[in-house]
Structure formats: structure tokens, C-alpha cells
Amino acid sequence: MQDRSLSRRTVLASATVVAASATGVVGATATPAVAHRRDDRLKKIISRMSIEAKIGQLFVPYFYGTSATSPSQFDQDRNLRELGVRTVAELIAKYHIGGVIYFSGWANNIHNPRQVAELTNGVQRASLALPTPVPSLISIDQEHGANVRIGSGATQLPGAMALGAGRSPSDARSAGRISGTELAALGIHQNFAPVADVNVNPANPIINVRSFGADPREVGRMVAAQVTGYRQAGVVACAKHFPGHGDTGEDSHTGLPVITHTREEWDRIDAPPFKAAIAAGVDSIMTAHLQVPALDPSNEPATLSPRILQGVLREELGFDGVIVTDALNMAGVRTKYGDDRVPVLALKAGVDQLLFPPDIDVAYNGVLAAVRGGEITEKRLDESVLRVLRLKDKAGLLSGSPYVSPKEVDRVVGARGHRLAAARIAERTTTLLVNRHETLPLRRWQKKLLVVGANPAFPTDDTRTTVPELAKAFDELGYSTTHVATGRTPDAAKIDEAVAAARGRDAVVVTTDNVGATSAQRTLVSRLLATGVPVVHLAVRNPYDIAHLGDVPASLVSYCWTEVELRAAARVIAGRVEPRGKLPVPVQRADDPTEVLFPSGHGLSYDG
């Protein structure tokens, strides 16, 4: 605990103090007259809505299945058990839902681009069948890197910390534009990205590599660039998690973190990226389920705090776009109030969209009771509905067809040009931390490689894992590669197997993932070093791993283990491209976290 505290304070103290000014607000490109005419048109739609329909416009629930009307029986049963309906079409009809969120994996919403397009069209048919027909605003968490929902068939791009290492706002903007273009082709017009949190706590269990880095100014530049890229693609970006989740040692999925920054520290560290996002015209901002006593001494979670959302975000920072909650099923927002009260208090605090309620019936009827009882006025309800409709209008959903074309999906999603651009961006992010005795790039004669180590599965495809995929990338570059997946917690037998496999190899590439002081991964690396075979270390997630690994001759960071980042790392190790990434966070010594081992901005190249 003491080491973690010292490490946090070291990074916090070294954070850059330059803040981007918040000079713009949502809709800044529209003149007052145009905005007034737009609002008049949208208010006419609102005037035709019942109270029930208005409330429904504010909810963004999850659901199960790959089809809007005919999911598998398994998914129908899950929907019935958890949502009280069999399909998302029934969910939309019952609660007048204004938007839904897609998930891969557990929710089984995403298999491939064609299927997603068909699901989208089914969702929109259900929405247009409502008494007041308004298209759905379909949302997703497609941050890329470690947090990605659409995998197979779509372009995979470097995540936030990788882009932070690339130090190129142009690349960040291009990544946002490519991602947004593919999402729009699938009919998904709200992406809960980019992450605007400044990761000044190396032990942060929830943000970490999802952040662009530890420098508020650099994070702000990247956030603004991504917002611009998404806007260019016609997709609603969402800066998250306000008022800042970068200095937490607790996961808000499982608890209620406390940010101990003073007001001065918040202004200096946490606020600049959100100001930059607002200046860039961000359309929505997501709240964080955490306490910030310096901003609200009552210690209400930020999601439920009028002082933070109305006082700071709206009045001080001038944001008039949509405020969306983080998922309401998370423990951080459920510690003090019941699931019927949380959405009511969120709306009273200034929220507009209610994301992922754990029980849609309880949440919806809780808000309905609050409106009927006068606790929430219809005028307050109309304010949020108007903001949501503005988003739908900006996304083109109210002025044209909300349906998507399968041919356009085939043309756009995973397009060759997008994939090539993603590969080039990734190559500019791989960071070389250590290169003693010019271990890298590999020599021409070093053709027999062993790839061993941590083996996390791809974020959206657990049939593909890190070690064999990295070995495959080397094979495609002309190497003869064997591999041994030892995992994050290798036992003695697996370590012995890896050491035996290193014999006769020209070099070993060992992957690590979240190495700690007592991690068996340290033993694996140490034993491999003792073989005398040249060892190249690749941290496939955290740049902080190197602090625990001693005297490795070469060490790189890819910031994630998706295909695009692994292939870029292989090309750097092979010398096909120069390492160009620079650390976007400082790395402290493991034995003395008050001392910096590698400062932010560190990154070696092959040409000196």
C-alpha cells in the first residue's frame, strides 16, 4: 500500500500543468439562428410524446441476442429473465426506448459486420413503429486496444495509451475517423470514446492503458483530435469519465473510489482533457461513479452530484451537450441508493442519458413515479429529451433513413485502406525502452526464434491468443518460430518447458502482462536470461512491467495485444521499421517508487 501511494504521488507531482482552454460548446458550428430553428423542429417532436415516451428516450439499456426480433431461444430466455421481454424489439415497444448499447461476448450482440447491420436495421424498425416514431441512437464501447467490441471483420486500431506513445494528434484523429466511419456504416452513431482520464496512478485497475497518458496537456491534445475524427465521420464522441478517473486505486465496477485531489490539483490534472474535448465540440460526456470531496463535500458519487455535473461541468466548463451516466449496474453508483432511486437522482443532478440500468423495469418506473409525483418536472424531462434529439439530428437520424446498406458495410468496414492506415499508426506507437549491446534489431542470422510468455486472448476473439499470434507474425516475416504459452502465472513445470525450448534458438521473445512484485513472470524472465540466449522482452499491456524485470537486454511496449499491435511490435523487433514510440507515462523503480526509472517521453531508436 505504501509503495502504491508513493508511486501515485510521484507521477501526480510530475504531471504537466498546461491546460487547454474550453472555448467551444456542443453545436458550436451552428449559428444561433440555425440552432433555434433546429430546436423548434425538435420541440414539435417532443410535444407529440407522452410522458412515458419522453422517459424512454433517456434510457440506453443492454439486451441479449444477434437479432432484434428472432434471437436464439437461449437469448430469448435471458431477455425474459432479466428484461421481462423476449427481444429488443419488444423492449423498445414496452419502454419507448430511445437508444440501446451493443456488446460482444456476454450479450451476444456482435458476430460480424453484416449481422450487426441487420441487427441495427431491426432495432430501427422497432423504433419507427413507436407511437411517436423516433430512430434509436445506437451506442457502443469501441475504444480500441484493450477495450473493443467489434472484432472480426472490422479494422482494429491502437488503443489510447499506444496513441499517446505515438505523440501524433494527426494519427489519433485518423484513428477516430476510421473507427467512426466503420461504426456509422453499421448504423452505430454514439461511441463511448475517447477516454479523457489522466492516468497518474500506475496501479489504476480500471483505466491504465485506456488512458492516453499521464500528461494533462498531451492527453487533452489526443482527446481533442479523437473527438474531431469522430465528428468528421458523423459519430457522436463521448469523453469519459468526468470529473476524472485517472487516479483511482479501486475499480468502480466493484466499489466506490475516492479521488483525493485538491481543487487545485483537479484543475491542473483532471480538468484539461475535458476542457479540450469541449473546445473540440464533443457531443457527450460520461460521468464517473466516484467521490471527489474537493468538488462536492457531500461525497455523492459524481454521477448523482448536482455540484459536479451542473455546477462544474455545465456552469464552469460551459458544456451544454448530453451527459451520460457510466453503466448504472456498477457498484460505485449503487452503494447508497436503490436501483429505483439512482436514475431519478442522476436526472436531478443533470444527467440526460441513463446507461445500462441493472433492472430496466425498476429504473423506468422509478423515473415515471418521480415525474408523476412532481419530483422531476416535465420541463426538466424535456430539457434532456431535447439534448438527446439534438444528438440524433446531428447524426442524421432525423433527416434521412436510419437504415444501413449491407453493400456499404462490405465496402467500408475493414476496408483495405483502413487496415493499412491502422498498421502504419501502430508501427509509430511501439516503444523501445531498453536496447543494451544493440540486441535489436535482430541480426540476419537470428532466424530461429522462440516466443514464450503471457498469453491473453484477443479482446473480441478468445480463439486467438497472444503468443501463437505473435509467433505467426514472425513466421510471416521469414523467421522459423516455435512458441510456448506460459501464461500470466506460470508454474515450475511450464517455466522448465520454456527454458528447455530456448535451447538451440537464436533469440527468445518473452511477453509479459501486468507483472507484479511477486509475479511468476519474473521467474520466467530470469530463467530465460540464464540460458545465455538473447532475450527480447515485450510488455503486451503495461509499460510498468519493465520495473520488475531486472537486467533484460532489450525491452519494448506494445500497450495492447491485439493483432495490429503485435504485428507492429514484430516488425520493430525484426528491424523492418524503426521504433518511434515515446512513453506517455513515467515508469518508477519497483524498489523505490519515488525514483523514476524511465521518464515520460523516453523511447529509443535504432539510429541512436
MOWO-V373049 format. One record per residue. N is the residue number from 1. D_FIRST is the distance of its C-alpha to the first C-alpha in Angstrom with 1 decimal. Layout:
BEGIN
n->N d_first->D_FIRST
n->N d_first->D_FIRST
END
This chain:
BEGIN
n->1 d_first->0.0
n->2 d_first->3.8
n->3 d_first->5.5
n->4 d_first->5.2
n->5 d_first->6.3
n->6 d_first->8.7
n->7 d_first->9.9
n->8 d_first->10.7
n->9 d_first->12.5
n->10 d_first->14.4
n->11 d_first->15.8
n->12 d_first->16.5
n->13 d_first->18.4
n->14 d_first->20.4
n->15 d_first->21.4
n->16 d_first->25.2
n->17 d_first->26.9
n->18 d_first->30.1
n->19 d_first->30.7
n->20 d_first->33.4
n->21 d_first->35.9
n->22 d_first->36.6
n->23 d_first->40.4
n->24 d_first->41.2
n->25 d_first->40.9
n->26 d_first->41.6
n->27 d_first->45.3
n->28 d_first->45.7
n->29 d_first->48.2
n->30 d_first->50.5
n->31 d_first->52.9
n->32 d_first->53.0
n->33 d_first->56.4
n->34 d_first->55.2
n->35 d_first->52.1
n->36 d_first->54.3
n->37 d_first->56.7
n->38 d_first->53.8
n->39 d_first->52.4
n->40 d_first->55.9
n->41 d_first->56.2
n->42 d_first->52.9
n->43 d_first->53.7
n->44 d_first->56.8
n->45 d_first->54.8
n->46 d_first->52.6
n->47 d_first->55.7
n->48 d_first->56.8
n->49 d_first->53.6
n->50 d_first->53.3
n->51 d_first->50.4
n->52 d_first->49.1
n->53 d_first->49.4
n->54 d_first->47.5
n->55 d_first->44.6
n->56 d_first->44.6
n->57 d_first->44.4
n->58 d_first->40.9
n->59 d_first->39.4
n->60 d_first->37.9
n->61 d_first->37.4
n->62 d_first->36.7
n->63 d_first->39.3
n->64 d_first->40.1
n->65 d_first->42.6
n->66 d_first->44.3
n->67 d_first->47.3
n->68 d_first->47.9
n->69 d_first->50.8
n->70 d_first->50.8
n->71 d_first->47.4
n->72 d_first->47.3
n->73 d_first->48.0
n->74 d_first->44.4
n->75 d_first->43.1
n->76 d_first->45.7
n->77 d_first->44.6
n->78 d_first->41.0
n->79 d_first->42.1
n->80 d_first->44.3
n->81 d_first->41.7
n->82 d_first->39.0
n->83 d_first->41.1
n->84 d_first->44.4
n->85 d_first->46.4
n->86 d_first->47.2
n->87 d_first->46.8
n->88 d_first->45.3
n->89 d_first->48.8
n->90 d_first->49.1
n->91 d_first->45.8
n->92 d_first->47.0
n->93 d_first->50.3
n->94 d_first->48.9
n->95 d_first->46.4
n->96 d_first->47.9
n->97 d_first->44.7
n->98 d_first->44.4
n->99 d_first->41.9
n->100 d_first->40.0
n->101 d_first->37.1
n->102 d_first->37.4
n->103 d_first->34.8
n->104 d_first->35.3
n->105 d_first->34.2
n->106 d_first->33.7
n->107 d_first->36.2
n->108 d_first->38.7
n->109 d_first->40.0
n->110 d_first->40.1
n->111 d_first->42.0
n->112 d_first->43.8
n->113 d_first->45.0
n->114 d_first->48.4
n->115 d_first->47.1
n->116 d_first->44.7
n->117 d_first->47.7
n->118 d_first->49.7
n->119 d_first->47.0
n->120 d_first->46.8
n->121 d_first->50.6
n->122 d_first->50.5
n->123 d_first->47.9
n->124 d_first->50.1
n->125 d_first->53.2
n->126 d_first->51.6
n->127 d_first->50.5
n->128 d_first->54.0
n->129 d_first->55.5
n->130 d_first->54.0
n->131 d_first->56.4
n->132 d_first->55.0
n->133 d_first->54.4
n->134 d_first->51.3
n->135 d_first->49.6
n->136 d_first->46.0
n->137 d_first->43.2
n->138 d_first->41.4
n->139 d_first->37.8
n->140 d_first->35.3
n->141 d_first->31.8
n->142 d_first->33.0
n->143 d_first->30.3
n->144 d_first->31.0
n->145 d_first->28.7
n->146 d_first->26.2
n->147 d_first->27.5
n->148 d_first->31.2
n->149 d_first->33.7
n->150 d_first->37.1
n->151 d_first->37.1
n->152 d_first->40.4
n->153 d_first->43.1
n->154 d_first->41.2
n->155 d_first->40.0
n->156 d_first->36.4
n->157 d_first->34.9
n->158 d_first->31.8
n->159 d_first->28.8
n->160 d_first->27.3
n->161 d_first->25.0
n->162 d_first->27.9
n->163 d_first->30.3
n->164 d_first->27.9
n->165 d_first->28.2
n->166 d_first->32.0
n->167 d_first->32.1
n->168 d_first->35.3
n->169 d_first->35.9
n->170 d_first->39.1
n->171 d_first->37.4
n->172 d_first->35.1
n->173 d_first->38.2
n->174 d_first->40.1
n->175 d_first->37.3
n->176 d_first->37.3
n->177 d_first->41.1
n->178 d_first->41.4
n->179 d_first->38.9
n->180 d_first->40.7
n->181 d_first->44.1
n->182 d_first->43.3
n->183 d_first->41.8
n->184 d_first->44.8
n->185 d_first->47.1
n->186 d_first->45.5
n->187 d_first->45.9
n->188 d_first->42.2
n->189 d_first->42.1
n->190 d_first->38.6
n->191 d_first->35.6
n->192 d_first->32.1
n->193 d_first->31.2
n->194 d_first->30.1
n->195 d_first->26.4
n->196 d_first->26.2
n->197 d_first->22.4
n->198 d_first->21.0
n->199 d_first->18.0
n->200 d_first->16.0
n->201 d_first->12.6
n->202 d_first->12.6
n->203 d_first->10.2
n->204 d_first->12.8
n->205 d_first->14.0
n->206 d_first->17.4
n->207 d_first->18.8
n->208 d_first->17.8
n->209 d_first->21.2
n->210 d_first->23.1
n->211 d_first->22.7
n->212 d_first->25.2
n->213 d_first->22.6
n->214 d_first->20.7
n->215 d_first->23.9
n->216 d_first->25.3
n->217 d_first->28.8
n->218 d_first->28.7
n->219 d_first->27.2
n->220 d_first->29.9
n->221 d_first->32.6
n->222 d_first->31.6
n->223 d_first->31.3
n->224 d_first->34.7
n->225 d_first->36.3
n->226 d_first->35.2
n->227 d_first->36.5
n->228 d_first->39.7
n->229 d_first->40.0
n->230 d_first->39.6
n->231 d_first->42.1
n->232 d_first->44.5
n->233 d_first->44.4
n->234 d_first->45.0
n->235 d_first->41.7
n->236 d_first->39.6
n->237 d_first->36.2
n->238 d_first->33.2
n->239 d_first->30.4
n->240 d_first->27.1
n->241 d_first->24.8
n->242 d_first->25.9
n->243 d_first->24.6
n->244 d_first->21.9
n->245 d_first->19.1
n->246 d_first->17.6
n->247 d_first->14.4
n->248 d_first->13.1
n->249 d_first->10.0
n->250 d_first->12.3
n->251 d_first->15.7
n->252 d_first->18.6
n->253 d_first->20.7
n->254 d_first->18.8
n->255 d_first->17.4
n->256 d_first->17.9
n->257 d_first->15.4
n->258 d_first->15.5
n->259 d_first->16.1
n->260 d_first->15.6
n->261 d_first->18.0
n->262 d_first->20.9
n->263 d_first->24.3
n->264 d_first->24.9
n->265 d_first->21.8
n->266 d_first->22.8
n->267 d_first->26.3
n->268 d_first->25.3
n->269 d_first->22.7
n->270 d_first->23.1
n->271 d_first->26.8
n->272 d_first->28.6
n->273 d_first->28.5
n->274 d_first->29.8
n->275 d_first->32.5
n->276 d_first->33.4
n->277 d_first->33.8
n->278 d_first->36.0
n->279 d_first->38.0
n->280 d_first->38.6
n->281 d_first->39.9
n->282 d_first->37.2
n->283 d_first->38.7
n->284 d_first->35.8
n->285 d_first->32.2
n->286 d_first->29.6
n->287 d_first->27.4
n->288 d_first->23.7
n->289 d_first->22.6
n->290 d_first->20.0
n->291 d_first->20.2
n->292 d_first->20.7
n->293 d_first->21.6
n->294 d_first->23.0
n->295 d_first->25.5
n->296 d_first->26.1
n->297 d_first->25.3
n->298 d_first->26.5
n->299 d_first->23.3
n->300 d_first->25.5
n->301 d_first->24.0
n->302 d_first->25.4
n->303 d_first->27.8
n->304 d_first->29.4
n->305 d_first->29.4
n->306 d_first->32.8
n->307 d_first->31.3
n->308 d_first->29.1
n->309 d_first->31.6
n->310 d_first->34.9
n->311 d_first->34.0
n->312 d_first->31.7
n->313 d_first->32.5
n->314 d_first->36.2
n->315 d_first->37.3
n->316 d_first->35.2
n->317 d_first->34.8
n->318 d_first->38.2
n->319 d_first->37.3
n->320 d_first->40.1
n->321 d_first->39.3
n->322 d_first->37.9
n->323 d_first->34.5
n->324 d_first->33.2
n->325 d_first->30.4
n->326 d_first->27.7
n->327 d_first->28.5
n->328 d_first->29.3
n->329 d_first->28.4
n->330 d_first->24.6
n->331 d_first->22.7
n->332 d_first->21.4
n->333 d_first->25.0
n->334 d_first->26.2
n->335 d_first->23.9
n->336 d_first->26.4
n->337 d_first->29.8
n->338 d_first->32.1
n->339 d_first->33.0
n->340 d_first->36.4
n->341 d_first->34.9
n->342 d_first->32.2
n->343 d_first->34.8
n->344 d_first->36.9
n->345 d_first->34.2
n->346 d_first->33.2
n->347 d_first->36.8
n->348 d_first->37.2
n->349 d_first->34.1
n->350 d_first->35.9
n->351 d_first->35.0
n->352 d_first->37.9
n->353 d_first->36.8
n->354 d_first->35.1
n->355 d_first->33.4
n->356 d_first->33.0
n->357 d_first->33.6
n->358 d_first->32.7
n->359 d_first->36.3
n->360 d_first->38.8
n->361 d_first->41.4
n->362 d_first->39.2
n->363 d_first->37.8
n->364 d_first->41.3
n->365 d_first->43.1
n->366 d_first->40.5
n->367 d_first->41.3
n->368 d_first->45.0
n->369 d_first->45.0
n->370 d_first->43.3
n->371 d_first->46.0
n->372 d_first->48.8
n->373 d_first->47.7
n->374 d_first->47.4
n->375 d_first->43.7
n->376 d_first->43.5
n->377 d_first->46.8
n->378 d_first->48.6
n->379 d_first->48.5
n->380 d_first->44.6
n->381 d_first->44.9
n->382 d_first->47.4
n->383 d_first->45.1
n->384 d_first->42.5
n->385 d_first->45.2
n->386 d_first->46.7
n->387 d_first->43.5
n->388 d_first->43.1
n->389 d_first->46.8
n->390 d_first->46.4
n->391 d_first->43.9
n->392 d_first->46.3
n->393 d_first->49.1
n->394 d_first->47.2
n->395 d_first->46.5
n->396 d_first->50.3
n->397 d_first->50.1
n->398 d_first->52.5
n->399 d_first->55.1
n->400 d_first->55.6
n->401 d_first->55.1
n->402 d_first->51.5
n->403 d_first->52.5
n->404 d_first->51.5
n->405 d_first->53.7
n->406 d_first->53.0
n->407 d_first->54.9
n->408 d_first->52.6
n->409 d_first->49.5
n->410 d_first->51.0
n->411 d_first->51.8
n->412 d_first->48.5
n->413 d_first->45.6
n->414 d_first->44.5
n->415 d_first->47.3
n->416 d_first->47.8
n->417 d_first->47.4
n->418 d_first->44.0
n->419 d_first->42.8
n->420 d_first->44.0
n->421 d_first->42.4
n->422 d_first->39.0
n->423 d_first->39.3
n->424 d_first->40.1
n->425 d_first->37.2
n->426 d_first->34.8
n->427 d_first->36.3
n->428 d_first->35.4
n->429 d_first->31.7
n->430 d_first->31.0
n->431 d_first->29.0
n->432 d_first->29.7
n->433 d_first->26.8
n->434 d_first->28.3
n->435 d_first->31.9
n->436 d_first->32.8
n->437 d_first->36.5
n->438 d_first->37.3
n->439 d_first->36.1
n->440 d_first->36.6
n->441 d_first->38.7
n->442 d_first->39.9
n->443 d_first->43.3
n->444 d_first->46.4
n->445 d_first->46.8
n->446 d_first->43.2
n->447 d_first->44.4
n->448 d_first->43.0
n->449 d_first->39.3
n->450 d_first->36.8
n->451 d_first->34.0
n->452 d_first->31.2
n->453 d_first->27.6
n->454 d_first->25.5
n->455 d_first->28.0
n->456 d_first->26.9
n->457 d_first->29.9
n->458 d_first->31.2
n->459 d_first->30.0
n->460 d_first->33.4
n->461 d_first->35.1
n->462 d_first->33.4
n->463 d_first->36.6
n->464 d_first->35.5
n->465 d_first->32.5
n->466 d_first->31.0
n->467 d_first->32.3
n->468 d_first->36.0
n->469 d_first->36.2
n->470 d_first->35.0
n->471 d_first->37.5
n->472 d_first->40.1
n->473 d_first->39.5
n->474 d_first->40.1
n->475 d_first->43.2
n->476 d_first->44.6
n->477 d_first->44.2
n->478 d_first->46.5
n->479 d_first->44.1
n->480 d_first->44.5
n->481 d_first->41.2
n->482 d_first->39.8
n->483 d_first->36.5
n->484 d_first->34.1
n->485 d_first->31.4
n->486 d_first->28.7
n->487 d_first->26.0
n->488 d_first->22.3
n->489 d_first->22.1
n->490 d_first->25.2
n->491 d_first->26.5
n->492 d_first->28.5
n->493 d_first->31.7
n->494 d_first->30.7
n->495 d_first->29.4
n->496 d_first->32.7
n->497 d_first->34.6
n->498 d_first->33.0
n->499 d_first->33.8
n->500 d_first->37.3
n->501 d_first->37.8
n->502 d_first->36.9
n->503 d_first->40.0
n->504 d_first->42.9
n->505 d_first->40.8
n->506 d_first->41.1
n->507 d_first->37.5
n->508 d_first->34.3
n->509 d_first->32.2
n->510 d_first->28.8
n->511 d_first->26.7
n->512 d_first->23.0
n->513 d_first->20.9
n->514 d_first->17.1
n->515 d_first->16.5
n->516 d_first->13.2
n->517 d_first->12.5
n->518 d_first->14.4
n->519 d_first->16.8
n->520 d_first->20.4
n->521 d_first->21.4
n->522 d_first->20.6
n->523 d_first->23.1
n->524 d_first->25.6
n->525 d_first->25.5
n->526 d_first->25.9
n->527 d_first->28.8
n->528 d_first->30.5
n->529 d_first->30.3
n->530 d_first->32.0
n->531 d_first->35.0
n->532 d_first->36.2
n->533 d_first->36.6
n->534 d_first->35.3
n->535 d_first->32.0
n->536 d_first->31.0
n->537 d_first->27.4
n->538 d_first->27.1
n->539 d_first->23.8
n->540 d_first->25.1
n->541 d_first->22.3
n->542 d_first->19.4
n->543 d_first->20.3
n->544 d_first->16.8
n->545 d_first->18.0
n->546 d_first->20.0
n->547 d_first->17.1
n->548 d_first->16.8
n->549 d_first->20.5
n->550 d_first->22.1
n->551 d_first->25.7
n->552 d_first->27.0
n->553 d_first->30.4
n->554 d_first->30.0
n->555 d_first->27.2
n->556 d_first->27.6
n->557 d_first->25.8
n->558 d_first->27.7
n->559 d_first->25.0
n->560 d_first->26.4
n->561 d_first->28.6
n->562 d_first->31.6
n->563 d_first->35.0
n->564 d_first->35.6
n->565 d_first->32.4
n->566 d_first->33.0
n->567 d_first->36.6
n->568 d_first->35.8
n->569 d_first->33.4
n->570 d_first->36.2
n->571 d_first->38.7
n->572 d_first->36.6
n->573 d_first->36.0
n->574 d_first->39.8
n->575 d_first->40.7
n->576 d_first->42.5
n->577 d_first->40.5
n->578 d_first->38.6
n->579 d_first->34.8
n->580 d_first->34.5
n->581 d_first->31.0
n->582 d_first->28.7
n->583 d_first->24.9
n->584 d_first->24.2
n->585 d_first->20.6
n->586 d_first->19.3
n->587 d_first->17.5
n->588 d_first->15.2
n->589 d_first->15.3
n->590 d_first->13.0
n->591 d_first->13.3
n->592 d_first->13.1
n->593 d_first->11.7
n->594 d_first->13.7
n->595 d_first->16.7
n->596 d_first->18.3
n->597 d_first->19.8
n->598 d_first->22.0
n->599 d_first->22.6
n->600 d_first->23.5
n->601 d_first->27.2
n->602 d_first->27.1
n->603 d_first->29.4
n->604 d_first->32.1
n->605 d_first->35.6
n->606 d_first->38.3
n->607 d_first->40.8
n->608 d_first->38.7
END
